């Protein structure tokens, strides 16, 4: 194989390795607290 093809393959592998290493780190995730389905009644001291 020619030098150009070997060099292109090596550069491609290096770019792929760098891209995988950057995304392989810590993943960000967001925890969202769910909204309550219903509101509990509060005591008002009066009969309704």
mmCIF file of the N, C-alpha and C atoms, coordinates in Angstrom:
data_MODEL
# 
_entry.id   MODEL 
# 
loop_
_atom_site.group_PDB 
_atom_site.id 
_atom_site.type_symbol 
_atom_site.label_atom_id 
_atom_site.label_alt_id 
_atom_site.label_comp_id 
_atom_site.label_asym_id 
_atom_site.label_entity_id 
_atom_site.label_seq_id 
_atom_site.pdbx_PDB_ins_code 
_atom_site.Cartn_x 
_atom_site.Cartn_y 
_atom_site.Cartn_z 
_atom_site.occupancy 
_atom_site.B_iso_or_equiv 
_atom_site.pdbx_formal_charge 
_atom_site.auth_seq_id 
_atom_site.auth_comp_id 
_atom_site.auth_asym_id 
_atom_site.auth_atom_id 
_atom_site.pdbx_PDB_model_num 
ATOM 1   N N  . UNK A 1 1  ? 0.848   -1.191 0.000  1.00 0.00 ? 1  UNK A N  1 
ATOM 2   C CA . UNK A 1 1  ? 0.000   0.000  0.000  1.00 0.00 ? 1  UNK A CA 1 
ATOM 3   C C  . UNK A 1 1  ? 0.884   1.241  0.000  1.00 0.00 ? 1  UNK A C  1 
ATOM 4   N N  . UNK A 1 2  ? 0.349   2.288  -0.556 1.00 0.00 ? 2  UNK A N  1 
ATOM 5   C CA . UNK A 1 2  ? 1.156   3.492  -0.642 1.00 0.00 ? 2  UNK A CA 1 
ATOM 6   C C  . UNK A 1 2  ? 1.171   4.241  0.692  1.00 0.00 ? 2  UNK A C  1 
ATOM 7   N N  . UNK A 1 3  ? 2.111   5.141  0.818  1.00 0.00 ? 3  UNK A N  1 
ATOM 8   C CA . UNK A 1 3  ? 2.245   5.921  2.049  1.00 0.00 ? 3  UNK A CA 1 
ATOM 9   C C  . UNK A 1 3  ? 1.020   6.777  2.294  1.00 0.00 ? 3  UNK A C  1 
ATOM 10  N N  . UNK A 1 4  ? 0.420   7.292  1.228  1.00 0.00 ? 4  UNK A N  1 
ATOM 11  C CA . UNK A 1 4  ? -0.743  8.163  1.381  1.00 0.00 ? 4  UNK A CA 1 
ATOM 12  C C  . UNK A 1 4  ? -1.927  7.420  2.003  1.00 0.00 ? 4  UNK A C  1 
ATOM 13  N N  . UNK A 1 5  ? -2.154  6.193  1.576  1.00 0.00 ? 5  UNK A N  1 
ATOM 14  C CA . UNK A 1 5  ? -3.272  5.404  2.103  1.00 0.00 ? 5  UNK A CA 1 
ATOM 15  C C  . UNK A 1 5  ? -3.014  5.047  3.564  1.00 0.00 ? 5  UNK A C  1 
ATOM 16  N N  . UNK A 1 6  ? -1.786  4.677  3.906  1.00 0.00 ? 6  UNK A N  1 
ATOM 17  C CA . UNK A 1 6  ? -1.445  4.354  5.286  1.00 0.00 ? 6  UNK A CA 1 
ATOM 18  C C  . UNK A 1 6  ? -1.615  5.577  6.188  1.00 0.00 ? 6  UNK A C  1 
ATOM 19  N N  . UNK A 1 7  ? -1.149  6.722  5.703  1.00 0.00 ? 7  UNK A N  1 
ATOM 20  C CA . UNK A 1 7  ? -1.266  7.956  6.482  1.00 0.00 ? 7  UNK A CA 1 
ATOM 21  C C  . UNK A 1 7  ? -2.730  8.334  6.671  1.00 0.00 ? 7  UNK A C  1 
ATOM 22  N N  . UNK A 1 8  ? -3.516  8.219  5.637  1.00 0.00 ? 8  UNK A N  1 
ATOM 23  C CA . UNK A 1 8  ? -4.944  8.534  5.730  1.00 0.00 ? 8  UNK A CA 1 
ATOM 24  C C  . UNK A 1 8  ? -5.645  7.598  6.710  1.00 0.00 ? 8  UNK A C  1 
ATOM 25  N N  . UNK A 1 9  ? -5.306  6.319  6.675  1.00 0.00 ? 9  UNK A N  1 
ATOM 26  C CA . UNK A 1 9  ? -5.893  5.364  7.616  1.00 0.00 ? 9  UNK A CA 1 
ATOM 27  C C  . UNK A 1 9  ? -5.499  5.669  9.050  1.00 0.00 ? 9  UNK A C  1 
ATOM 28  N N  . UNK A 1 10 ? -4.244  6.005  9.285  1.00 0.00 ? 10 UNK A N  1 
ATOM 29  C CA . UNK A 1 10 ? -3.767  6.327  10.622 1.00 0.00 ? 10 UNK A CA 1 
ATOM 30  C C  . UNK A 1 10 ? -4.451  7.583  11.168 1.00 0.00 ? 10 UNK A C  1 
ATOM 31  N N  . UNK A 1 11 ? -4.570  8.585  10.325 1.00 0.00 ? 11 UNK A N  1 
ATOM 32  C CA . UNK A 1 11 ? -5.243  9.820  10.743 1.00 0.00 ? 11 UNK A CA 1 
ATOM 33  C C  . UNK A 1 11 ? -6.716  9.551  11.047 1.00 0.00 ? 11 UNK A C  1 
ATOM 34  N N  . UNK A 1 12 ? -7.345  8.726  10.247 1.00 0.00 ? 12 UNK A N  1 
ATOM 35  C CA . UNK A 1 12 ? -8.751  8.389  10.476 1.00 0.00 ? 12 UNK A CA 1 
ATOM 36  C C  . UNK A 1 12 ? -8.947  7.669  11.810 1.00 0.00 ? 12 UNK A C  1 
ATOM 37  N N  . UNK A 1 13 ? -8.066  6.738  12.111 1.00 0.00 ? 13 UNK A N  1 
ATOM 38  C CA . UNK A 1 13 ? -8.142  6.012  13.385 1.00 0.00 ? 13 UNK A CA 1 
ATOM 39  C C  . UNK A 1 13 ? -7.906  6.958  14.559 1.00 0.00 ? 13 UNK A C  1 
ATOM 40  N N  . UNK A 1 14 ? -6.975  7.890  14.410 1.00 0.00 ? 14 UNK A N  1 
ATOM 41  C CA . UNK A 1 14 ? -6.711  8.844  15.485 1.00 0.00 ? 14 UNK A CA 1 
ATOM 42  C C  . UNK A 1 14 ? -7.918  9.751  15.728 1.00 0.00 ? 14 UNK A C  1 
ATOM 43  N N  . UNK A 1 15 ? -8.567  10.189 14.662 1.00 0.00 ? 15 UNK A N  1 
ATOM 44  C CA . UNK A 1 15 ? -9.752  11.039 14.800 1.00 0.00 ? 15 UNK A CA 1 
ATOM 45  C C  . UNK A 1 15 ? -10.883 10.262 15.463 1.00 0.00 ? 15 UNK A C  1 
ATOM 46  N N  . UNK A 1 16 ? -11.066 9.024  15.065 1.00 0.00 ? 16 UNK A N  1 
ATOM 47  C CA . UNK A 1 16 ? -12.103 8.182  15.661 1.00 0.00 ? 16 UNK A CA 1 
ATOM 48  C C  . UNK A 1 16 ? -11.837 7.949  17.149 1.00 0.00 ? 16 UNK A C  1 
ATOM 49  N N  . UNK A 1 17 ? -10.597 7.676  17.506 1.00 0.00 ? 17 UNK A N  1 
ATOM 50  C CA . UNK A 1 17 ? -10.246 7.446  18.912 1.00 0.00 ? 17 UNK A CA 1 
ATOM 51  C C  . UNK A 1 17 ? -10.466 8.710  19.738 1.00 0.00 ? 17 UNK A C  1 
ATOM 52  N N  . UNK A 1 18 ? -10.120 9.870  19.188 1.00 0.00 ? 18 UNK A N  1 
ATOM 53  C CA . UNK A 1 18 ? -10.311 11.126 19.914 1.00 0.00 ? 18 UNK A CA 1 
ATOM 54  C C  . UNK A 1 18 ? -11.789 11.426 20.109 1.00 0.00 ? 18 UNK A C  1 
ATOM 55  N N  . UNK A 1 19 ? -12.589 11.142 19.109 1.00 0.00 ? 19 UNK A N  1 
ATOM 56  C CA . UNK A 1 19 ? -14.034 11.398 19.214 1.00 0.00 ? 19 UNK A CA 1 
ATOM 57  C C  . UNK A 1 19 ? -14.675 10.466 20.241 1.00 0.00 ? 19 UNK A C  1 
ATOM 58  N N  . UNK A 1 20 ? -14.268 9.214  20.272 1.00 0.00 ? 20 UNK A N  1 
ATOM 59  C CA . UNK A 1 20 ? -14.828 8.260  21.232 1.00 0.00 ? 20 UNK A CA 1 
ATOM 60  C C  . UNK A 1 20 ? -14.383 8.598  22.650 1.00 0.00 ? 20 UNK A C  1 
ATOM 61  N N  . UNK A 1 21 ? -13.157 9.045  22.822 1.00 0.00 ? 21 UNK A N  1 
ATOM 62  C CA . UNK A 1 21 ? -12.651 9.375  24.152 1.00 0.00 ? 21 UNK A CA 1 
ATOM 63  C C  . UNK A 1 21 ? -13.383 10.591 24.711 1.00 0.00 ? 21 UNK A C  1 
ATOM 64  N N  . UNK A 1 22 ? -13.732 11.539 23.875 1.00 0.00 ? 22 UNK A N  1 
ATOM 65  C CA . UNK A 1 22 ? -14.414 12.744 24.327 1.00 0.00 ? 22 UNK A CA 1 
ATOM 66  C C  . UNK A 1 22 ? -15.826 12.409 24.784 1.00 0.00 ? 22 UNK A C  1 
ATOM 67  N N  . UNK A 1 23 ? -16.533 11.530 24.078 1.00 0.00 ? 23 UNK A N  1 
ATOM 68  C CA . UNK A 1 23 ? -17.906 11.178 24.419 1.00 0.00 ? 23 UNK A CA 1 
ATOM 69  C C  . UNK A 1 23 ? -17.963 10.064 25.454 1.00 0.00 ? 23 UNK A C  1 
ATOM 70  N N  . UNK A 1 24 ? -16.876 9.392  25.723 1.00 0.00 ? 24 UNK A N  1 
ATOM 71  C CA . UNK A 1 24 ? -16.868 8.276  26.652 1.00 0.00 ? 24 UNK A CA 1 
ATOM 72  C C  . UNK A 1 24 ? -16.749 8.704  28.105 1.00 0.00 ? 24 UNK A C  1 
ATOM 73  N N  . UNK A 1 25 ? -16.633 9.988  28.371 1.00 0.00 ? 25 UNK A N  1 
ATOM 74  C CA . UNK A 1 25 ? -16.488 10.476 29.731 1.00 0.00 ? 25 UNK A CA 1 
ATOM 75  C C  . UNK A 1 25 ? -17.797 10.410 30.491 1.00 0.00 ? 25 UNK A C  1 
ATOM 76  N N  . UNK A 1 26 ? -17.926 11.269 31.475 1.00 0.00 ? 26 UNK A N  1 
ATOM 77  C CA . UNK A 1 26 ? -19.134 11.276 32.289 1.00 0.00 ? 26 UNK A CA 1 
ATOM 78  C C  . UNK A 1 26 ? -20.310 11.783 31.471 1.00 0.00 ? 26 UNK A C  1 
ATOM 79  N N  . UNK A 1 27 ? -21.408 11.049 31.579 1.00 0.00 ? 27 UNK A N  1 
ATOM 80  C CA . UNK A 1 27 ? -22.607 11.459 30.876 1.00 0.00 ? 27 UNK A CA 1 
ATOM 81  C C  . UNK A 1 27 ? -23.449 12.338 31.789 1.00 0.00 ? 27 UNK A C  1 
ATOM 82  N N  . UNK A 1 28 ? -24.009 13.382 31.232 1.00 0.00 ? 28 UNK A N  1 
ATOM 83  C CA . UNK A 1 28 ? -24.871 14.263 32.005 1.00 0.00 ? 28 UNK A CA 1 
ATOM 84  C C  . UNK A 1 28 ? -26.289 13.728 31.971 1.00 0.00 ? 28 UNK A C  1 
ATOM 85  N N  . UNK A 1 29 ? -26.952 13.773 33.105 1.00 0.00 ? 29 UNK A N  1 
ATOM 86  C CA . UNK A 1 29 ? -28.348 13.384 33.155 1.00 0.00 ? 29 UNK A CA 1 
ATOM 87  C C  . UNK A 1 29 ? -29.071 14.302 34.126 1.00 0.00 ? 29 UNK A C  1 
ATOM 88  N N  . UNK A 1 30 ? -30.338 14.505 33.890 1.00 0.00 ? 30 UNK A N  1 
ATOM 89  C CA . UNK A 1 30 ? -31.150 15.418 34.674 1.00 0.00 ? 30 UNK A CA 1 
ATOM 90  C C  . UNK A 1 30 ? -32.256 14.621 35.337 1.00 0.00 ? 30 UNK A C  1 
ATOM 91  N N  . UNK A 1 31 ? -32.414 14.817 36.648 1.00 0.00 ? 31 UNK A N  1 
ATOM 92  C CA . UNK A 1 31 ? -33.487 14.158 37.387 1.00 0.00 ? 31 UNK A CA 1 
ATOM 93  C C  . UNK A 1 31 ? -34.581 15.183 37.611 1.00 0.00 ? 31 UNK A C  1 
ATOM 94  N N  . UNK A 1 32 ? -35.775 14.866 37.154 1.00 0.00 ? 32 UNK A N  1 
ATOM 95  C CA . UNK A 1 32 ? -36.902 15.786 37.279 1.00 0.00 ? 32 UNK A CA 1 
ATOM 96  C C  . UNK A 1 32 ? -37.892 15.191 38.263 1.00 0.00 ? 32 UNK A C  1 
ATOM 97  N N  . UNK A 1 33 ? -38.231 15.976 39.286 1.00 0.00 ? 33 UNK A N  1 
ATOM 98  C CA . UNK A 1 33 ? -39.223 15.519 40.254 1.00 0.00 ? 33 UNK A CA 1 
ATOM 99  C C  . UNK A 1 33 ? -40.604 15.604 39.607 1.00 0.00 ? 33 UNK A C  1 
ATOM 100 N N  . UNK A 1 34 ? -41.401 14.526 39.688 1.00 0.00 ? 34 UNK A N  1 
ATOM 101 C CA . UNK A 1 34 ? -42.724 14.564 39.075 1.00 0.00 ? 34 UNK A CA 1 
ATOM 102 C C  . UNK A 1 34 ? -43.674 15.467 39.869 1.00 0.00 ? 34 UNK A C  1 
ATOM 103 N N  . UNK A 1 35 ? -44.581 16.089 39.158 1.00 0.00 ? 35 UNK A N  1 
ATOM 104 C CA . UNK A 1 35 ? -45.592 16.927 39.801 1.00 0.00 ? 35 UNK A CA 1 
ATOM 105 C C  . UNK A 1 35 ? -46.591 16.031 40.525 1.00 0.00 ? 35 UNK A C  1 
ATOM 106 N N  . UNK A 1 36 ? -47.141 16.497 41.666 1.00 0.00 ? 36 UNK A N  1 
ATOM 107 C CA . UNK A 1 36 ? -48.141 15.674 42.350 1.00 0.00 ? 36 UNK A CA 1 
ATOM 108 C C  . UNK A 1 36 ? -49.396 15.535 41.496 1.00 0.00 ? 36 UNK A C  1 
ATOM 109 N N  . UNK A 1 37 ? -50.005 14.355 41.564 1.00 0.00 ? 37 UNK A N  1 
ATOM 110 C CA . UNK A 1 37 ? -51.194 14.096 40.752 1.00 0.00 ? 37 UNK A CA 1 
ATOM 111 C C  . UNK A 1 37 ? -52.368 14.912 41.266 1.00 0.00 ? 37 UNK A C  1 
ATOM 112 N N  . UNK A 1 38 ? -52.543 14.952 42.571 1.00 0.00 ? 38 UNK A N  1 
ATOM 113 C CA . UNK A 1 38 ? -53.626 15.745 43.150 1.00 0.00 ? 38 UNK A CA 1 
ATOM 114 C C  . UNK A 1 38 ? -53.111 16.402 44.422 1.00 0.00 ? 38 UNK A C  1 
ATOM 115 N N  . UNK A 1 39 ? -53.790 17.460 44.820 1.00 0.00 ? 39 UNK A N  1 
ATOM 116 C CA . UNK A 1 39 ? -53.394 18.194 46.015 1.00 0.00 ? 39 UNK A CA 1 
ATOM 117 C C  . UNK A 1 39 ? -54.233 17.678 47.180 1.00 0.00 ? 39 UNK A C  1 
ATOM 118 N N  . UNK A 1 40 ? -53.580 17.383 48.301 1.00 0.00 ? 40 UNK A N  1 
ATOM 119 C CA . UNK A 1 40 ? -54.316 16.916 49.468 1.00 0.00 ? 40 UNK A CA 1 
ATOM 120 C C  . UNK A 1 40 ? -55.097 18.073 50.062 1.00 0.00 ? 40 UNK A C  1 
ATOM 121 N N  . UNK A 1 41 ? -56.318 17.786 50.544 1.00 0.00 ? 41 UNK A N  1 
ATOM 122 C CA . UNK A 1 41 ? -57.114 18.856 51.141 1.00 0.00 ? 41 UNK A CA 1 
ATOM 123 C C  . UNK A 1 41 ? -56.487 19.350 52.443 1.00 0.00 ? 41 UNK A C  1 
ATOM 124 N N  . UNK A 1 42 ? -56.624 20.624 52.694 1.00 0.00 ? 42 UNK A N  1 
ATOM 125 C CA . UNK A 1 42 ? -56.096 21.192 53.931 1.00 0.00 ? 42 UNK A CA 1 
ATOM 126 C C  . UNK A 1 42 ? -57.230 21.416 54.913 1.00 0.00 ? 42 UNK A C  1 
ATOM 127 N N  . UNK A 1 43 ? -56.929 21.367 56.182 1.00 0.00 ? 43 UNK A N  1 
ATOM 128 C CA . UNK A 1 43 ? -57.931 21.555 57.220 1.00 0.00 ? 43 UNK A CA 1 
ATOM 129 C C  . UNK A 1 43 ? -58.185 23.033 57.421 1.00 0.00 ? 43 UNK A C  1 
ATOM 130 N N  . UNK A 1 44 ? -59.420 23.481 57.245 1.00 0.00 ? 44 UNK A N  1 
ATOM 131 C CA . UNK A 1 44 ? -59.749 24.903 57.400 1.00 0.00 ? 44 UNK A CA 1 
ATOM 132 C C  . UNK A 1 44 ? -60.485 25.160 58.718 1.00 0.00 ? 44 UNK A C  1 
ATOM 133 N N  . UNK A 1 45 ? -60.941 24.121 59.402 1.00 0.00 ? 45 UNK A N  1 
ATOM 134 C CA . UNK A 1 45 ? -61.641 24.315 60.646 1.00 0.00 ? 45 UNK A CA 1 
ATOM 135 C C  . UNK A 1 45 ? -63.121 24.528 60.450 1.00 0.00 ? 45 UNK A C  1 
ATOM 136 N N  . UNK A 1 46 ? -63.598 24.478 59.230 1.00 0.00 ? 46 UNK A N  1 
ATOM 137 C CA . UNK A 1 46 ? -65.015 24.700 58.925 1.00 0.00 ? 46 UNK A CA 1 
ATOM 138 C C  . UNK A 1 46 ? -65.558 23.483 58.211 1.00 0.00 ? 46 UNK A C  1 
ATOM 139 N N  . UNK A 1 47 ? -66.856 23.246 58.412 1.00 0.00 ? 47 UNK A N  1 
ATOM 140 C CA . UNK A 1 47 ? -67.522 22.177 57.680 1.00 0.00 ? 47 UNK A CA 1 
ATOM 141 C C  . UNK A 1 47 ? -68.038 22.752 56.372 1.00 0.00 ? 47 UNK A C  1 
ATOM 142 N N  . UNK A 1 48 ? -67.892 22.013 55.336 1.00 0.00 ? 48 UNK A N  1 
ATOM 143 C CA . UNK A 1 48 ? -68.401 22.495 54.046 1.00 0.00 ? 48 UNK A CA 1 
ATOM 144 C C  . UNK A 1 48 ? -69.461 21.570 53.541 1.00 0.00 ? 48 UNK A C  1 
# 
